[in-house]
Structures are given as structure tokens and as C-alpha cells.
């Protein structure tokens, strides 16, 4: 897959338990955290929500 990435850098705050879990997962799979997080985001299901009406 040869795509140019439109980069947007984000910072996330994780609890120590969450950070440790991510680090252990990355170590056991040999994958970088960026790839793991990107895959998790791609797997999110977005449902269409009715947007509230604008006040007139």
C-alpha cells in the first residue's frame, strides 16, 4: 500500500495500567504502539446520529 499519509499528531493521556497494557501488547506482538492505536481507531463503528436542530 503506497499512500501518502496526511499526518495529524495527537497526544493521549493514559493511566499507568493502560500504558502498561499497551506496552505489553506491543512487546508481545512486535508492533509499534502507533500501528496498534491506528488499527483500533479504524475498527471503530460510527453510527449516524440525528443532529440537533439549529435554533431559529
C-alpha angles and dihedrals in degrees: 000000000000107000131147108236121227097218123217114171118213133182121214129193114221130186112242090254091054092047092050091049091051092047092050092048092050092047093050094047098035091231126130118248091243092061093046093050092045090052092049091051091049090053093057115114114223117205122199110248123197108253116230115252118256114247113251 
